[in-house]
Amino acid sequence: MEKPSDILTKEQILVATEETLRRFGIAKTSVTDVAKVLGVSHGSIYRHFSSKAELLEGVTEKWLNEKIIAPLSKVCLDSSLTGTALLKRYIQTLVELKHYYARDDEEMFQMYTRVTEQAADFIEQHIDHIVKQLAGIITREGITSDQPPAQLARTLFHATARFHHPAHAYEWKNPKIDQEFSDVWSLLEHGIS
């Protein structure tokens, strides 16, 4: 039975799309598959999302907010750590989350990787969110360097990209990756101090 398009919400479509991606994978998922899960015509999906690419961006945004940004936001509020220890915990959490999802949620991580390659503006907004959180920690904790907080935050993000950018996911299976992160972080921390 067709659901009226004014009752069908973007959230319902995003949940159904995530379910469909998990079932068929990104390469084989179509807008028609999502519509079938919802019991609507594919035209009902297009009333909310103009293309499959826009739909995938929406699912990626939802996934990133729930699986990456929400846990990182909790780290920002952690009062048990201070100074560079809090900064390290934030970046280490980012790294651990990306490694976990690359290993244990392959379909959604592949979708995120694909959107990363195709939607630069969208991904830049995600990076900006992380950089703002890092800059907030730097400012709040009184961490000083030659760079202003926002620039230092962006520098730290890019300096650790090998450990959290999906283009490097193939390297994360290396048993030495955790030690390599520790070595890089020690160097960065020394440069900040």
Buried (B, 14 or more C-beta within 10 A) or exposed (E): EEBEBEEBEEEBBBBBBBBBBBEEEBEEBEBEBBBBBBEBBBEBBBEBBEEBBBBBBBBBBBBBEEBBBEEBEEBBEBEEBBBBEBBBBBBBBBBBBBBEBBEEBEBBBBBBBBBBEEBEEBBEEBBEBBBBBBBBBBBEBEBEBEBEBBBBBBBBBEBBEBBBBBEBBEEBEEEEBBEEBEEBBEEBBEEBE
